[in-house]
Each structure stands twice: as C-alpha cells, then as structure tokens.
Amino acid sequence: MSAGFLEGMAAASAARVAAARARVSEGELQARALATPRPPPLALSAAGFDLIAELKLRSPAAGALGARTDDLARRVGAYARGGAAAVSVLTEPARFDGALEHLATASEALRTARVPAMRKDFLVDPYQVLEARAAGAGGVLVILRMLSSAQADALIACARECGLFTLLEAFDEADIERARGLVEPSGAAAQLLLVGLNCRDLDTLEVVPGRLEALAARLPASVPRVAESGVASALDAARVAAAGYDLALVGSALMSERDPARLVREMLAAARRARAAVEA
C-alpha cells in the first residue's frame, strides 16, 4: 500500500463522489442524512480498553475474508455481543469488496445494542461523510497521509456537524504531528476525535514489528489512542494495552474467526488485565 496506492485510491474515491453527486445532490443527501435517526454514540468502557471490530470482505494483504452472501448482520451482532465498542465497516468496492449497503446493514443490526458503526474508506470529500450518516454510521475514518490540510479539516468539520466521531489514522511520526495539530486546538470538540496508528508498511503491506510500541508515546494523550493492524490475539491486545493504547482496531483476525464474540471477549479481558497491571 504505497503512496501510489493511496493516490490511486484517492482518485477512485473522488470518481465515486462525482458519480454519486450526479445522482443525488449534496443538499438532498444532507437533508436525508440529518433526517435519519441519530446514531448511537461511541461509549468507551471504564475498564480502560476497548475494541473496534471490523467487517471487511477482502484485504489487499490477506485476500478474501468473506463474501457478499454472508450474513453480515449476524457477524456484527456477534461483535457487539462480545463487547466491541464500535464496528468498522469497509465500504471501498474495488480492493475491499465493500459497499455502503454493508454499512447500512451493520448500522441497523447494531442499533439495538447501542453500538456505532464506523465507515472505513478512502474518504476525500464531505459528501462521503453525509453518505455515512445517511447509512446510519456513528463515525468515519480519515486517513491523514492521503489528504491535504483543507481536505482533512473539511471532513472533520462535516463529521462534527453530523454528530459523528472521527478516527484520524497515522502511519508515522509526521502523520502523528498532523494529528496533534488537529486535536490540540479542538477543545471540547476533541471528544469526537480518536487518533490511530496503523503499523503496516505502506510499500509492502507487512506489519512492522514494534512500531506500535515505538510510537505510542508520541500520540496525543488527550484523546483515545487506537492501535491499528498487528493485533490478532489476546496476547497482542494485552501488549498494545500495556503500551498505552486505549483501543485496538481488529479486522482480519475476527473475520477469520468462527466464533468472533469469543475472540472479542478474550482480547478485551487480556487487554484490561494488562492495563490494570500497568496502572497498579
């Protein structure tokens, strides 16, 4: 997932926006989005660590993880029963087999559990935040590496206006500094922001061992810190919790698990024990 990959994803994302806007005006979409029921808020546990469980049917690194014919509502329901604080839903169609319909399905299935869904995509335009809100999402991912400052500001502002939380994704020290610059001036509005560190190498797609621990202390401590990629077991969850992360985003491991609720529970229990031991 090199810089070229991100550029290609950004271009494809912009093309999707242009096609969608030709069908539905931004004003019409905004009215539709704001008329939908307010999504559940992101509620983090007092136990000190939470999980964002991910629904994705394909990964460029791992290949196929599911199929469009799968019972997606049942899978996200299992995540919620296991104790996930939120569910990330891939909506990118070309490389991840995602769709906005998956987000709508997940949002509806999670509503009674009061668990928000988060749109995970290569967002470049506030129009896509409105799409997420219209599909029932409670949050969106913003990949700082692929956005100008103006684009990032516009996405965050639209999410805030829609009442959605934003996960700011960083890959290295430079991205973390950009995230810090967005978080620190936000004041009370920072409660709707999270900062995540993705430990995949952008060229090879491989997880870089030790990157999560090495950069944990650089993440802003005023907002929840999310470990992204490289968390596949209860032991991994304990490791990142001990390093100072407040959440982990877990995708491929849960998609490959026949009993995802059990794995969510095991990860949460191990991570919370590790956090308690550090704080004792």
URBELBEL-V199766 format. One record per residue. N is the residue number from 1. RES is the residue in one small letter. PHI is phi in radians with two decimals (* if undefined). OMEGA is omega as a letter, one per 40 degrees, with the letter a starting at -180 (* if undefined). Layout:
n->{N | N}
res->{RES | RES}
phi->{PHI | PHI}
omega->{OMEGA | OMEGA}
This chain:
n->{1 | 2 | 3 | 4 | 5 | 6 | 7 | 8 | 9 | 10 | 11 | 12 | 13 | 14 | 15 | 16 | 17 | 18 | 19 | 20 | 21 | 22 | 23 | 24 | 25 | 26 | 27 | 28 | 29 | 30 | 31 | 32 | 33 | 34 | 35 | 36 | 37 | 38 | 39 | 40 | 41 | 42 | 43 | 44 | 45 | 46 | 47 | 48 | 49 | 50 | 51 | 52 | 53 | 54 | 55 | 56 | 57 | 58 | 59 | 60 | 61 | 62 | 63 | 64 | 65 | 66 | 67 | 68 | 69 | 70 | 71 | 72 | 73 | 74 | 75 | 76 | 77 | 78 | 79 | 80 | 81 | 82 | 83 | 84 | 85 | 86 | 87 | 88 | 89 | 90 | 91 | 92 | 93 | 94 | 95 | 96 | 97 | 98 | 99 | 100 | 101 | 102 | 103 | 104 | 105 | 106 | 107 | 108 | 109 | 110 | 111 | 112 | 113 | 114 | 115 | 116 | 117 | 118 | 119 | 120 | 121 | 122 | 123 | 124 | 125 | 126 | 127 | 128 | 129 | 130 | 131 | 132 | 133 | 134 | 135 | 136 | 137 | 138 | 139 | 140 | 141 | 142 | 143 | 144 | 145 | 146 | 147 | 148 | 149 | 150 | 151 | 152 | 153 | 154 | 155 | 156 | 157 | 158 | 159 | 160 | 161 | 162 | 163 | 164 | 165 | 166 | 167 | 168 | 169 | 170 | 171 | 172 | 173 | 174 | 175 | 176 | 177 | 178 | 179 | 180 | 181 | 182 | 183 | 184 | 185 | 186 | 187 | 188 | 189 | 190 | 191 | 192 | 193 | 194 | 195 | 196 | 197 | 198 | 199 | 200 | 201 | 202 | 203 | 204 | 205 | 206 | 207 | 208 | 209 | 210 | 211 | 212 | 213 | 214 | 215 | 216 | 217 | 218 | 219 | 220 | 221 | 222 | 223 | 224 | 225 | 226 | 227 | 228 | 229 | 230 | 231 | 232 | 233 | 234 | 235 | 236 | 237 | 238 | 239 | 240 | 241 | 242 | 243 | 244 | 245 | 246 | 247 | 248 | 249 | 250 | 251 | 252 | 253 | 254 | 255 | 256 | 257 | 258 | 259 | 260 | 261 | 262 | 263 | 264 | 265 | 266 | 267 | 268 | 269 | 270 | 271 | 272 | 273 | 274 | 275 | 276 | 277 | 278 | 279 | 280}
res->{m | s | a | g | f | l | e | g | m | a | a | a | s | a | a | r | v | a | a | a | r | a | r | v | s | e | g | e | l | q | a | r | a | l | a | t | p | r | p | p | p | l | a | l | s | a | a | g | f | d | l | i | a | e | l | k | l | r | s | p | a | a | g | a | l | g | a | r | t | d | d | l | a | r | r | v | g | a | y | a | r | g | g | a | a | a | v | s | v | l | t | e | p | a | r | f | d | g | a | l | e | h | l | a | t | a | s | e | a | l | r | t | a | r | v | p | a | m | r | k | d | f | l | v | d | p | y | q | v | l | e | a | r | a | a | g | a | g | g | v | l | v | i | l | r | m | l | s | s | a | q | a | d | a | l | i | a | c | a | r | e | c | g | l | f | t | l | l | e | a | f | d | e | a | d | i | e | r | a | r | g | l | v | e | p | s | g | a | a | a | q | l | l | l | v | g | l | n | c | r | d | l | d | t | l | e | v | v | p | g | r | l | e | a | l | a | a | r | l | p | a | s | v | p | r | v | a | e | s | g | v | a | s | a | l | d | a | a | r | v | a | a | a | g | y | d | l | a | l | v | g | s | a | l | m | s | e | r | d | p | a | r | l | v | r | e | m | l | a | a | a | r | r | a | r | a | a | v | e | a}
phi->{* | -1.33 | -1.01 | -1.09 | -1.08 | -1.10 | -1.09 | -1.13 | -1.13 | -1.12 | -1.13 | -1.13 | -1.12 | -1.10 | -1.16 | -1.11 | -1.10 | -1.06 | -1.17 | -1.17 | -1.16 | -1.20 | -1.54 | -2.33 | -1.16 | -1.11 | -1.11 | -1.15 | -1.13 | -1.08 | -1.09 | -1.14 | -1.11 | -1.31 | -1.51 | -1.31 | -0.98 | -1.07 | -1.25 | -1.08 | -1.30 | -1.31 | -2.04 | -1.63 | -1.36 | -1.22 | -1.25 | 1.75 | -2.76 | -2.40 | -2.20 | -1.82 | -1.55 | -2.01 | -1.87 | -2.55 | -1.57 | -2.65 | -2.27 | -1.00 | -1.50 | -1.82 | 1.43 | -1.18 | -2.11 | -2.97 | -2.40 | -1.10 | -1.46 | -1.13 | -1.45 | -1.19 | -1.09 | -1.15 | -1.16 | -1.19 | -1.11 | -1.15 | -1.02 | -1.12 | -1.09 | -1.26 | 1.97 | -1.06 | -1.41 | -2.75 | -2.19 | -1.48 | -2.17 | -1.25 | -2.07 | -1.30 | -1.49 | -1.36 | -1.86 | -2.13 | 0.97 | -1.60 | -2.84 | -1.08 | -1.09 | -1.13 | -1.14 | -1.13 | -1.08 | -1.13 | -1.04 | -1.16 | -1.16 | -1.58 | -1.06 | -1.20 | -1.45 | 1.05 | -2.02 | -1.37 | -1.66 | -2.12 | -1.34 | -1.94 | -2.85 | -1.71 | -1.26 | -2.28 | -2.51 | -0.99 | -0.93 | -1.28 | -1.19 | -1.12 | -1.03 | -1.08 | -1.10 | -1.14 | -1.49 | 1.68 | -1.19 | -1.90 | -2.84 | -2.46 | -1.69 | -2.17 | -1.58 | -1.10 | -1.03 | -1.77 | -2.14 | -1.29 | -1.05 | -1.13 | -1.12 | -1.07 | -1.04 | -1.17 | -1.13 | -1.13 | -1.11 | -1.15 | -1.05 | -1.10 | -1.11 | -1.54 | 1.34 | -1.77 | -1.40 | -2.19 | -1.69 | -1.48 | -1.73 | -2.04 | -2.04 | -2.68 | -1.05 | -1.13 | -1.11 | -1.08 | -1.13 | -1.10 | -1.09 | -1.04 | -1.16 | -1.50 | -1.39 | -1.10 | -1.42 | -1.39 | 1.04 | -1.11 | -1.18 | -1.12 | -1.13 | -1.72 | -2.01 | -2.25 | -2.12 | -2.02 | -2.00 | -1.63 | -1.65 | -1.42 | -1.28 | -1.24 | -1.62 | -1.78 | 1.24 | -1.38 | -1.23 | -1.63 | -1.02 | 1.50 | -1.14 | -1.05 | -1.20 | -1.12 | -1.85 | -0.97 | -1.20 | -1.43 | -1.24 | -1.08 | -1.50 | -1.44 | -2.29 | -1.05 | -1.88 | -2.05 | -1.52 | -2.06 | 1.27 | 1.39 | -1.95 | -2.20 | -2.57 | -1.08 | -1.11 | -1.11 | -1.09 | -1.10 | -1.09 | -1.30 | -1.12 | -1.13 | -1.35 | 2.01 | -1.34 | -1.73 | -2.54 | -2.28 | -1.74 | -2.14 | -2.03 | -1.00 | -1.08 | -1.31 | -1.16 | -1.56 | -1.65 | -1.26 | -2.18 | -1.11 | -1.07 | -1.11 | -1.13 | -1.03 | -1.08 | -1.14 | -1.11 | -1.11 | -1.10 | -1.15 | -1.15 | -1.22 | -1.12 | -1.13 | -1.14 | -1.08 | -1.16 | -1.17 | -1.48 | -1.19}
omega->{a | i | i | i | a | i | i | i | i | i | i | i | i | i | i | i | a | i | a | a | i | i | a | a | i | i | i | i | i | i | i | a | a | i | i | i | i | a | i | i | i | a | a | a | i | i | i | i | a | a | i | a | a | i | i | a | i | i | i | a | a | a | a | i | a | a | a | i | i | i | a | i | i | a | a | i | i | i | a | i | i | i | i | i | i | i | i | a | i | i | i | a | a | a | a | i | a | i | i | i | i | i | i | i | a | a | a | a | a | a | a | i | a | i | a | i | i | i | i | a | i | a | i | a | i | i | a | i | i | i | i | i | i | i | i | a | i | a | i | i | i | a | a | a | a | a | i | i | a | i | a | i | a | i | a | a | i | i | a | i | a | a | a | i | a | i | i | a | i | i | a | a | a | i | a | i | i | i | i | i | i | a | a | i | a | i | a | a | i | i | i | a | i | i | a | i | i | a | i | i | a | i | a | a | a | i | a | a | i | a | a | i | a | a | a | a | a | a | i | a | a | i | i | a | a | i | a | a | i | i | a | a | i | i | i | i | i | a | a | i | i | i | i | i | a | i | i | i | a | a | a | a | a | i | a | a | a | i | a | i | i | a | i | a | a | i | a | a | a | a | a | i | a | i | i | a | i | a | a | *}
